[in-house]
Amino acid sequence: MTRIRATLAEAARRLAEAGVESPESDARLLIAHVLQVDPAEVQLLDIRGREMSAGEWDALDDLLHRRQSREPLQHLTGVAYFRHVSLQVGPGVFTPRPETELLAGWAIEHAALAGERPVVVDLCTGSGAIAKSIKDELPDAEVHAVELDEPAHAWASRNLAGTGVDLRQGDAFAAFAELAGTVDVVVCNPPYIPLEAWESVAVEARDHDPHLALFSGDDGLDAMRLLEAHAAVLLKPGGVVGAEHADVQGESAPAVFAATGRWREVRDHVDMAGRARYLTARLAR
C-alpha cells in the first residue's frame, strides 16, 4: 500500500524526467483516472489516509510508462475537457487544446449577438469540441459541423450524438452549399503547420494526432486560403469568421483575408500566454 502523496510525487518526478510539459497536473489526472475520482479529490484522499493498492499502483505504472513515451494524456484517460463539456478522444482524432477554447468563446459570443436562433458552421470539427461547446452554451443555435477524416468523424459522431448538431462527413471547404449566404458565424480550427516544421512539432501531436489535422502546405496556410473563400460563400453580409493559426502566423494568416478585399475588421487575437492564436474577420456588406 502506498500513500497518495508519495505516489503523486513519484509519478510527477517520472513524467518531469521524460520531458512532459505539465508533470504534476498529468500525474494527478492519471491517479484520479485509476482511482475513478474527480482530480480535485486526489489531495483530499491523501488527507483522509487513502492508500493505493498494489493493483492500483500497477495500473498507474502502466499509464505512466505510456505517458513517459509521450502518448497523449487524453488517450490514456479517454476524455478531454473543453470549456464546459467533456469529449471522448483517442487514436485517430486531434486532441482539443485549451487555447482553442478562446476561439470557441469568441464564436459563442458573436453567435449570441446574431439573434435568437443564430446559424453557426464549424469547419474541420475534429472531435466536435467547438460545435459541442456552442450548442451547450447556446441551445437555440442552429449548429452545423463537418469533418473529412473518417476516424475523426467517428469520434465526433460519439461526442455530438444527441446534441442536435448537424454533423456531416466531407470536405470542409465545399460543405453546406445549401447554407450559402445564410450563416452568422463560421468557425474553424484548420491544419496550419508548414510541412517543413515537422521536427518542431510536439511529440504528442506529431506521433499521435492525424497528420490531416496538422499540416497544410509549404507555408501552413493552404487550408486558410480555402477557408477564406468558403467562408465568403457561407456567411450572410456582415457575418463573421474566426480561425485558429500558429503563433508565428499572426501577420500572415490575417493577410490571407485582408488581401482579397472581401473582409473588414480583420483582426488577430492572442492567447493567455500572449501568443498570436486566432484571427477574426467580418464579411463586407
Secondary structure, 3 states (H helix, E strand, C coil): CEEHHHHHHHHHHHHHHCCCCCHHHHHHHHHHHHHCCCHHHHHHHHHCCCEECHHHHHHHHHHHHHHHCCCCHHHHHCEEEECCEEEECCCCCCCCCCCHHHHHHHHHHHHHHCCCCCEEEEECCCCCHHHHHHHHHCCCCEEEEEECCHHHHHHHHHHHCCCCCEEEECCCCCCCHHHCCCEEEEEECCCCECHHHHHHCCHHHHHHCCHHHCECCCCCCHHHHHHHHHHHHHEEEEEEEEEECCHHHCCHHHHHHHCCCCEEEEEEEECCCCCEEEEEEEECC
